[in-house]
Amino acid sequence: MALDADATLGDAGEFGLIAELVEIFEGDDHVLVGPGDDAAVLRIKHGHVVVSTDLMVEGRHFRRDWASAADVGHRAAAQNLSDINAMGGTARHLTIGLAAPADLPVAWALDFARGFAEECASLGATVVGGDVTRADEIVIAVTVLGQCFQSPVLRSGARPGDVLALTGRQGWAAGGLAVLGRGFRSPRVLVEAYRRPEPPYAAGKQAAEAGATALIDVSDGLLAEAGHLAEASGVAIDVRTGAFEVPEPLQAVGAALGADPLQFILGGGDDHALLATFPDLASVPSGWHVVGEVAEGEGVTVDGGAYEGPTGWTHF
Amino acid sequence: MALDADATLGDAGEFGLIAELVEIFEGDDHVLVGPGDDAAVLRIKHGHVVVSTDLMVEGRHFRRDWASAADVGHRAAAQNLSDINAMGGTARHLTIGLAAPADLPVAWALDFARGFAEECASLGATVVGGDVTRADEIVIAVTVLGQCFQSPVLRSGARPGDVLALTGRQGWAAGGLAVLGRGFRSPRVLVEAYRRPEPPYAAGKQAAEAGATALIDVSDGLLAEAGHLAEASGVAIDVRTGAFEVPEPLQAVGAALGADPLQFILGGGDDHALLATFPDLASVPSGWHVVGEVAEGEGVTVDGGAYEGPTGWTHF
């Protein structure tokens, strides 16, 4: 995509900007995977170092009246740990940058840090550095380093004939966000799913060992991520809605808000479920659910046709 | 330092907050150096991975009317690359997070990225990942990974009897910042030193190989960094002003602004000079200048007495 010289970030969109940035940064022999996948992979003897970075901005990625500081900490850690999971790696070490107004209570920052450390500890990962500075709004910048002993599973390996499979809760966090946005605090299980996602941390390595051909975590929305897989792999992906059992709390929210609860599942991110392709049904591991298939072509369809609802989240 | 439960970040100050955070984060057997030094060092077979992270906020760490986007990119890279230098390591890979308003011109972001990549390329380091998102103000979050094949040189190794030595320009960037703050654009050499610092990238490894006992880069101000060394090592440091030759442009700025030019040298950061201690005069390598000495005791003195001027920069 060519951009005008005076285009703004709003004009370019997140992916337009990234596409431009990737052109500027050159890799080298030590970069096995550079910008464009869930994480970068660096050549290190006896296993690779895997590194990924994410930003969270108050009011956009979290609200202090919707989640406690510890919740925000848990979520910030989870979304980064999930990026290593999505490579088939094991998260080990993290850094945190915290930019915040001078009138932010120290207690908030400490509770945030405690929640963050707690989520990391559940995986045996630790925070090894950081930076704090003053800013008008809270911006949290996390970088996570992991190790990967087998080949990392990229977005680009899906082949026609593969099956598409999902593991982990999907749509719950989006349902929780929807009720919070209407001023409600229940169903509590969905609100908690938004506040403290529970990514399937063991499933990335499991998928890699089972021979997954492509792997991604669902942070921008299920159909959006399927689109990333399809584009990177040069294939078409069809998602079958009959594969999803809509859990009762999502049905209740759909009924209360007058929305199709399937929208939360197809368009929702934030649960950090894992989406993978496997060469055949027999190779899909325990705990994974087949939700679609891979064919020649391009783009994402739902039940064989175009999908008109929201497919995910955009940053600009 | 004990903080009240309702204390703000402004109350705690940067170092107070960090001290609290460090208490929360536990290391593990793989963390050779965790929070509190210039960078974290992680145990990796055949050399260690060194990682450090930094934030820059518009209006606080840079101004778009004082420096071009490429300048800001150069500076953001330099200050991070310098942190690896300050461990005696070699910078290899970086990630960038960019939070910015939607009306930021794409050209600014791209020029920033080009400047950043250019500074990295001068060392053979490369950008391997990143994140972009929307925010009210520009926040740049950089993480740098490096390798270290010998033992890293920490802040805590200075011993009584050691000599204190400096390499790289010192005070130039502070002089440039001072003239920009008064609305001037010259002396140009100082303004350029602020816009594009030239850290002595080869000197960190040089100092490590020469047997430096402690090492730090000067980003918060020379006396402030000497204070960090003294505190971490449990020693007293005396800085001798007679050791500094005040360069002509700094003399000119001092005369124009009615300030003692030595203030720029003693209080200035941003040049990312390196400050180290060595066991004796004979071990101080070529290119380094002896600027003081280490004794039993605590704190930093200047020419044997207390210093009343500004000693550095605080973030809250």
Interface residues (C-beta under 8 A of the other chain):
Chain A: L3 A5 D6 A7 T8 L9 G10 D11 A12 E14 G16 L17 I18 E20 L21 I24 F25 E26 G27 D28 H30 V31 G34 P35 A39 A40 L42 I44 K45 H46 V49 V51 S52 T53 D54 L55 M56 V57 R60 H61 R92 H93 T95 I96 G97 L98 A99 A100 P101 A102 D103 L104 P105 V106 A107 A109 L110 A113 R114 A117 A121 G124 T126 V127 V128 G129 G130 D131 V132 T133 R134 A135 D136 E137 V139 A141 T143 L145 H315 F316
Chain B: L3 A5 D6 A7 T8 L9 G10 D11 A12 E14 L17 I18 E20 L21 I24 F25 E26 G27 D28 H30 V31 G34 P35 A39 A40 L42 I44 K45 H46 V49 V51 S52 T53 D54 L55 M56 V57 R60 H61 R92 H93 T95 I96 G97 L98 A99 A100 P101 A102 D103 L104 P105 V106 A107 A109 L110 A113 R114 A117 A121 G124 T126 V127 V128 G129 G130 D131 V132 T133 R134 A135 D136 E137 V139 A141 T143 L145 H315 F316
